[in-house]
Amino acid sequence: MGRPGDIALNRRNLMVGASAAAALAAAPNGARADTARAGSDKPVMAKVSLTVNGHKRELELDTRTSLLDAARENLHLTGSKKGCDHGQCGACTMIVDGRRINSCLTLAVMHQGSEITTIEGLGQPENLHAMQAAFVKHDGYQCGYCTPGQICSGVAVLAEIKAGIPSHVTADLNAPMQVTDAEIRERMSGNICRCGAYSNIVEAMTEVAGRPA
């Protein structure tokens, strides 16, 4: 009976081990390097066509690239911000095919042919969108980091209400949808403002909706 720790060795195991060692020693250095690289994480590239702020853009991207990173790093549209990168803060909100999304949670290659609007596409300093102008008027921001996402989300929220899409706080699904403080606060709850400008954001949105703030 063998002692604990003894290695069971037979003729077959000895020959297999010796053959493997000989083959590795005889392999050229390049072949060994190729074998080591075979398990490396090489990016898979893909071409994607997007319409961004009214302009068609053709990109070749790593398939793991988020829509947010494609906009910021490849298209140099840095208005959309990377806050949490987990879809929890809303700073990266864009409008894609008419619906607001967290662009950090979606891959760019998933949006082949999509129409995408970032904060840059809503308005520019010399020609502000009504929502941008209302945010300025009502001080709907402080540090401004979350503001691009807040504004994109605000524009989409008013479009949702106009289209009759209900929210968790909609009381009557058969009645015409109303722009109320409760509706705005519920629908904007995914956009976090660490500075706490929420009441001013509600005022800005109600003005754009045509209701006295």
N, C-alpha and C positions, 0 to 999 in steps of 0.2 A: 504494500500500500504506500502510495507516494505521500510525501509530506506536504502540508499546506504551502501554496506558493510555487510548487514545482510546475513547470511548463510541460504539457504533454507534447512530445515530439515524435513524429513518425516520418518514414521515408517520403511519403507523398507531400506533407507539409513542407519538409525541407527543400524538396525540388521546386515546389511552387514559389517559395520565398526567394530562392536563389535565382530562378528565372526572371522574376519581377525586378530584382535588384540589378541583374545584368542588362535587362532591357532599358531601364532608366539610365544607367551609366552610359549606355551606347547611344542614347538619343542626343541629337544635336541640341545646343543651347537654345536655338530659336524654337525648336519643337516643344521644349520644356516651357518656354515662355508662353507659347500659344496655348498650351494646355492650361497654364495658370490663368490666362486671360479669358479662357472659354467660359468661366463662371462669373466674369465681371459684368457690371450693370451697364451695358451699352444702351444709349437712348435709341428709341424707335422714333423715327421722324415721319411726319405726314404733312401733306399740303392741305390747307384749309382756306376757303374763301368766305370772307365776312363783309357785310356792309356796315361800316362803323361811322356813325354821325353823317350818313348820307353818301359816304365815299366807299367804293368797293376796294377791299384790301386783300391781297394774296399773301399768305404767310406759309412758311415751312417750319413746323414746330415739333419739339419733343411732345409725344402724345400725352405726357403727364403734365403739360403746362396748363395751369388754370386760365380761365378767361381773364381774370384780374391781372395775372402776370403777363399774359400776352398783350394786354392793353398798355400796361405800364412799361414793360421791358422791351417789347418789340415795336409797339406803335408810339411809344413815348407820350401816351396820354396819362399823365400822372395825377389827374384830378381825383379819380377813384382811389380811395385809400385802403391800405392793408392794415387793419386794426388787430383783430384777433386771429384771422386766417382760419377760423373754425365756424364761420356762419353765425356768430353769436352777437355781433355788434352792429352790423348793417352799414359800416363805413364804406364797404365796397359795392353798394347797391348800384346796379345798372338796369336799364330798361331793355329787355330782349324780346323782340317780336310783340311789343306792347305790354309785356308783363314784367314786373320788377323781380329781380333775383339777386341772391348773394353771389357775386361773380367769383368769390374765392372758393366756392364749393362746386363749381362746374368746370369741366375741361373745355378748352377752346375748340377741340376737334369735334365736340358734340354739337356745335352750333354752325356747322357747314350751311352757308346760305342764309343765316339769320341776319335780321336787322337789329343792330345794337346802338343804343344811345347812351353815351356817358355824359357827365356834367358839362364837358366841353361842347357837346352837341346841342345842349339846351339853349345856351346863350353865351355871349362874350361880354366883357366889360362895357363895350360901346353899344351893345344891343342885348340887354338882359332879358331873360325869360321872366314872365310875370311872377313866377314863384321865387326866382332869385331876387327880384326887386322887392318883393314883400318881405323876404327874410332880412334884407338890408333895412327896410323901413321899421320892422318890428324887433330888430335886434335878435333874430332867431339863431344866434350863434355867439360863442365867446372865443374859444381858441380856434375854431373853424375846422378842426381835423375831421369831424363827423359830418360837416355841412354838405359836402357833395352828395353823400349817401342820403342824408336827410331830404335834400331837395329832389333828387331823383325819385325817392320813395314817395314824397309828398305829391309830385306830379302824377305818379301812378295810382296813388290812393284816390285822388279826386276822379281819375278815369274809372277806377273800379266802382266807386259810388254811382257815377253817372251811368255806368253799364248795368247797375242793379245787382251787383255781386254782393251778397250779404256777408257780414262779419259775425263774430261770436256774440256781439252785443246788439245786433239788429233785432228789434222787438217784434216787428210785423213783416213777415216775408212777402205778404201780398200787397202791402202799401208801397207807395213811391219811396225810394231811398232818400234819406235826408242827410245833409252834412251837419252833424252835431259834434259837440266836443267829445262825447263818449265814443262816437264812431272814429273820429280822428285819433284819439288817444289809443284806442284798441288796435287800429290798423297800423299805427306808427310804433307800436310797442317793440318791434324788432330792431328799431334804430335807436341805439343808446347814445345819450349825450352826457358825458362825464361832467360837463360844466353845469348841467341842469337848466338848459334854456327851453324846457318843454312848453311852458305856458306861452312863451313868445312864438314858438313854432306853431302852436295851435292858432294863435292870432293871425299869423301870416297865411296859414292855409285857409282859414275861414274867409279872409279877405279875398283871396284868389277865387274861392268858390262863389263869391258874390253875396256872402252873408255878413252882416256887420260883426266885427270882432268883439 
